[in-house]
C-alpha cells in the first residue's frame, strides 16, 4: 500500500534514509528534514504496516520557453535492503507520476547517484537531459583586484540581496531549474554544513558576483559562478594556488558536455502548448505512447504556433506524424542530444537544460 507520510511515518522515513544513505551525516539529515522535508510531498510504501520504501517530490519551477512551469524533483528515493529487487520503487514512482499529474505538475526530475541508477530510471521513462560543462581553471598570474571590488563570504545580512542577484541571472536561462528564496537559503546552509563556502563579490558596495565552493581532496569545485568572473577567479587562484580548480557551469555549444540530471514528462499537453508557441515554424503531429500514464496516450497537432489534441483515428494529409514514446518526447522538448536521432528529427532545435545546487 502507498500512502502519504504523516508525523509518525516521518520517523520511519528518516530511518530508511539513514539505512540507505549511510554516508550522510546526522547534521545533514537533521538539516534536510527540517528545511526540505514535508509530509505532503512524501510517498511511503507500506508492507504489513511497515514503511519499507519512500520518495519525496520536491517542488521547483523551471523556465520553459518564456514560461515558468511546475516540476517535481525526486529526492530521498530509497528501499530498505531486504525489500529491494521486488519492483517496489518502480511501483512507487508510477504512483508518484499519477499524483504529479493530479497536482498539475508537468515534469519530474532527479539526479542519479550511481551509474546503474541511470538504467533503472530509464525503465520509468526518465532520460538524461540536464547538462553542465566543466572548465579547469589555469592559475598563471594573480588577477589584481580593483580598489572598488571586495570579496567576502556570504552572511545572513546580505543573503536576500545575494538571492535576488542569483535569481535574476538564472531566471533568464531557458530550460533552467529555478530556486525560491527558501531553496537558496537551504543551499547556503548545506554548503556551510559541508565546510564549503559561498563567496560574494561587491563592486562599489553593490553585489556584482557570487559563486559556491566545495572541496574534495586536492580539488576545489566552483559552481554557479556568475557576475564578475575574473575577479572571483583571481581571488580563488590566490587562495588555492596549489589546488586544482574546476568550474561547473551551463553548457554552450563548443564545450564538452557532462550529464547531471534526468527528466520525464508527466503532463505533456501544457508543455506542447508552450513549445508550439515558441516554434511557430513547426507543422506536425505527435502520436504519444506512455506505458505508465495511460491518459498520455494521445495525438496532438502542432501547427502555426498552436497545439491541440486530435482524434486518434483522424488522418491529416501532408502532415508528418511523429510516433514518439514519452521519453523521446522529453528529449525533443528539452532539446537533449537530438543529434543522436535520425535526420527526421533535425527540425527540432537542440538545447541545453540546466540544474545545479539540488542538495543531491
C-alpha positions in Angstrom: 0.0 0.0 0.0 1.2 3.5 -0.8 0.3 6.4 1.4 1.4 10.0 2.1 3.6 10.4 5.2 2.3 11.7 8.5 4.3 12.7 11.6 4.5 9.0 12.7 5.7 7.8 9.3 8.2 10.7 9.2 10.4 8.9 11.7 10.2 5.7 9.6 11.2 7.7 6.5 14.2 9.1 8.4 15.2 5.5 9.4 15.0 4.4 5.7 17.2 7.4 4.8 19.8 6.6 7.5 19.9 3.0 6.4 20.1 3.6 2.7 22.4 6.7 2.7 24.9 5.8 5.4 27.4 8.4 4.2 25.1 11.3 5.1 25.9 12.9 8.5 23.4 13.3 11.3 23.9 17.0 10.8 22.9 16.9 7.2 19.9 14.6 7.8 18.7 16.9 10.6 19.1 19.9 8.3 17.3 18.1 5.4 14.3 17.0 7.5 14.0 20.5 9.0 14.4 22.6 5.8 13.2 20.4 2.8 11.1 17.6 4.1 7.3 17.8 4.1 4.8 15.1 4.8 2.6 16.2 1.9 5.4 15.7 -0.6 6.4 12.3 0.7 5.1 8.9 -0.5 5.6 5.8 1.6 5.3 2.2 0.6 3.9 0.1 3.4 4.4 -3.7 3.8 2.3 -5.2 6.6 2.1 -1.7 8.1 5.8 -1.1 8.0 7.4 1.6 5.9 9.9 -0.1 3.6 10.4 2.4 0.8 9.8 6.1 0.2 10.4 9.1 -2.0 9.8 12.8 -1.9 8.5 15.1 -4.7 10.2 18.4 -4.1 8.6 21.3 -6.0 10.7 23.5 -8.2 9.8 25.9 -11.0 11.6 25.7 -14.4 11.9 28.2 -17.2 10.5 26.7 -20.4 10.5 28.8 -23.5 9.5 32.0 -21.7 7.1 30.4 -19.2 7.6 29.1 -15.7 6.4 25.5 -15.4 5.9 23.4 -12.2 8.2 20.4 -11.7 8.9 17.8 -9.0 12.4 16.7 -8.1 12.6 13.2 -6.8 14.6 13.2 -3.6 15.4 10.5 -1.0 14.1 7.6 -3.1 15.1 4.5 -1.1 14.1 1.0 -0.3 15.2 -1.0 2.7 17.8 -3.6 1.7 15.6 -6.7 2.5 12.8 -5.3 0.2 15.0 -4.4 -2.8 14.7 -6.0 -6.2 10.9 -6.6 -5.8 9.7 -3.8 -8.0 8.6 -1.6 -5.1 10.5 1.5 -6.2 9.1 1.3 -9.7 5.6 1.0 -8.3 6.2 3.9 -6.0 7.5 6.0 -9.0 4.4 5.2 -11.1 2.2 6.2 -8.2 4.1 9.4 -7.9 3.6 10.2 -11.6 -0.1 10.0 -11.2 0.0 12.2 -8.1 2.1 14.7 -10.0 -0.4 14.7 -12.9 -3.2 15.2 -10.4 -1.3 18.2 -9.0 -0.8 19.6 -12.5 3.0 19.1 -12.4 4.3 18.9 -15.9 7.8 17.5 -15.5 9.7 15.3 -13.0 13.4 15.4 -12.5 16.1 13.6 -10.5 19.9 13.2 -10.2 21.0 9.5 -10.2 23.9 9.0 -7.8 25.2 5.8 -9.4 25.7 4.7 -12.9 23.4 1.7 -12.5 20.6 4.0 -11.4 20.5 5.7 -14.8 19.4 2.4 -16.3 16.9 1.8 -13.6 15.2 5.2 -14.1 15.3 4.8 -17.8 12.8 1.9 -17.3 10.5 4.5 -15.8 10.9 6.7 -19.0 13.4 9.2 -17.5 16.1 10.4 -19.9 19.4 12.1 -19.3 18.7 15.7 -20.0 20.3 18.2 -17.7 23.9 19.1 -18.7 26.8 21.1 -17.4 30.3 21.9 -18.6 33.4 21.6 -16.6 36.3 24.0 -17.1 39.7 23.6 -15.5 41.0 26.9 -14.3 44.6 27.7 -15.0 46.1 29.9 -12.4 49.1 31.6 -14.0 49.2 35.1 -12.6 47.1 36.5 -9.9 44.5 38.9 -11.3 44.7 42.1 -9.2 41.5 43.3 -7.6 40.3 46.8 -8.3 40.1 49.0 -5.3 36.3 49.1 -5.9 35.9 45.3 -5.6 35.6 43.4 -2.3 35.1 39.7 -1.9 33.5 38.2 1.3 31.8 35.1 2.5 28.1 35.3 2.2 26.4 36.3 5.5 22.7 36.2 6.6 22.8 40.0 6.5 23.2 40.1 2.7 21.6 36.8 1.8 18.4 38.4 0.3 20.5 40.7 -1.9 22.6 37.7 -3.0 19.5 35.7 -3.8 18.0 38.5 -5.9 21.3 38.7 -7.9 21.4 34.9 -8.3 17.7 34.5 -9.2 17.8 37.4 -11.7 20.6 35.8 -13.6 19.2 32.2 -13.8 15.7 33.3 -14.5 16.8 34.4 -17.9 18.2 31.0 -18.8 15.9 28.7 -20.8 15.3 25.2 -19.5 16.8 26.0 -16.1 15.6 24.8 -12.7 14.8 27.9 -10.6 15.3 28.4 -6.9 12.9 30.1 -4.4 14.4 32.2 -1.6 13.8 29.2 0.7 15.7 26.9 -1.7 18.5 29.4 -1.8 18.8 29.6 2.0 18.8 25.8 2.2 21.6 25.6 -0.4 23.7 28.1 1.5 23.2 26.2 4.8 24.1 23.0 3.1 27.4 24.5 1.9 28.2 25.7 5.5 27.4 22.1 6.8 29.8 20.6 4.2 32.6 23.0 5.1 32.2 24.8 1.8 31.9 28.5 1.1 29.6 30.9 -0.7 31.5 33.9 -1.9 30.1 37.3 -2.9 31.9 40.0 -4.8 30.9 43.6 -4.3 31.8 46.4 -6.6 31.2 50.0 -5.4 29.3 48.4 -2.5 26.8 46.7 -4.8 26.8 42.9 -5.3 28.3 42.0 -8.6 29.2 38.3 -8.4 28.6 35.1 -6.5 29.9 31.5 -6.5 29.6 28.3 -4.5 32.7 26.4 -3.5 33.2 22.8 -2.2 36.3 20.7 -1.7 37.3 17.2 -2.5 40.8 16.1 -1.7 43.1 18.4 -3.7 40.3 19.8 -6.0 38.3 22.9 -5.4 34.9 22.7 -7.2 33.3 26.0 -8.1 29.6 26.1 -9.1 27.3 28.8 -10.5 30.0 31.4 -10.7 28.2 34.5 -12.1 28.9 38.2 -12.4 32.4 39.5 -12.3 34.1 36.2 -13.2 37.7 37.4 -13.5 37.7 39.0 -10.0 36.3 35.9 -8.3 38.6 33.5 -10.2 41.6 35.7 -9.4 40.7 35.6 -5.7 40.3 31.8 -5.9 43.7 31.4 -7.6 45.3 33.4 -4.9 43.6 31.4 -2.2 44.0 27.9 -3.7 47.1 28.2 -5.9 48.3 24.7 -5.0 44.9 23.0 -5.7 43.1 22.1 -8.9 40.2 24.4 -9.5 37.3 23.1 -11.6 34.4 25.3 -12.6 30.9 23.8 -13.3 28.7 26.0 -15.5 25.9 25.9 -18.1 26.8 24.5 -21.5 27.5 26.3 -24.7 27.8 24.5 -28.0 31.6 24.5 -28.0 32.1 22.7 -24.7 32.4 19.1 -23.6 29.0 18.1 -22.1 28.6 16.2 -18.9 25.2 14.9 -17.8 23.9 15.7 -14.4 20.2 15.0 -14.2 17.3 13.1 -15.7 13.8 14.3 -16.7 10.5 12.8 -17.5 7.4 14.5 -18.9 4.3 13.8 -16.7 1.8 16.1 -18.3 2.6 16.7 -22.0 -0.2 19.0 -23.3 0.7 22.2 -21.3 4.4 21.7 -22.4 3.3 21.1 -26.0 1.2 24.3 -26.0 4.2 26.4 -24.8 6.6 24.6 -27.2 4.3 25.1 -30.2 4.1 28.8 -29.5 7.9 29.1 -29.3 8.3 27.1 -32.6 5.7 28.6 -35.0 7.5 27.1 -38.0 6.6 23.5 -37.0 3.8 21.6 -38.6 3.4 18.0 -37.4 1.5 15.5 -35.4 2.9 13.9 -32.2 1.4 10.4 -31.5 2.5 9.8 -27.9 2.7 6.5 -26.1 3.3 6.3 -22.3 3.2 2.8 -20.7 2.9 4.2 -17.2 0.4 7.1 -17.6 -2.4 5.9 -19.9 -4.0 9.3 -20.3 -0.9 10.5 -22.0 -1.5 8.1 -24.9 -2.9 10.6 -27.4 -2.3 12.6 -30.6 -1.5 16.3 -30.8 -1.5 18.5 -33.9 1.1 21.3 -33.8 0.6 23.9 -36.5 1.3 27.7 -36.8 2.3 28.1 -33.2 -0.7 26.3 -31.8 -1.3 22.8 -30.3 -4.5 20.8 -29.9 -5.4 17.3 -29.1 -6.9 15.4 -32.1 -8.9 12.2 -32.6 -6.5 9.3 -32.7 -8.1 7.9 -35.9 -8.2 11.1 -37.9 -5.9 11.4 -40.9 -4.3 14.7 -41.9 -2.9 14.8 -45.4 0.6 16.2 -45.9 1.4 16.5 -42.2 4.1 14.2 -40.9 3.3 12.1 -37.9 6.0 11.5 -35.3 5.2 8.4 -33.2 7.1 9.0 -30.0 7.4 7.4 -26.6 7.1 9.8 -23.6 10.9 9.6 -23.0 11.6 10.5 -26.7 9.2 13.4 -26.3 11.1 14.5 -23.3 14.3 14.6 -25.3 12.6 16.6 -28.1 11.0 19.2 -25.9 14.2 19.7 -23.9 16.4 19.6 -27.0 18.6 17.0 -25.4 21.2 15.2 -27.6 18.9 15.3 -30.6 21.9 14.9 -33.0 21.9 11.2 -32.0 18.4 10.8 -33.5 17.7 10.2 -37.2 17.6 13.1 -39.7 13.8 13.2 -39.3 14.3 15.0 -36.0 16.6 17.7 -37.4 13.6 20.1 -37.4 13.6 20.2 -33.6 16.1 22.8 -32.2 18.8 21.4 -29.9 19.0 23.0 -26.4 20.8 22.6 -23.1 18.8 22.1 -19.9 20.5 23.1 -16.6 20.1 22.3 -13.0 22.5 22.9 -10.2 22.8 23.0 -6.4 20.0 20.5 -5.8 21.2 19.1 -2.4 22.0 15.8 -4.2 
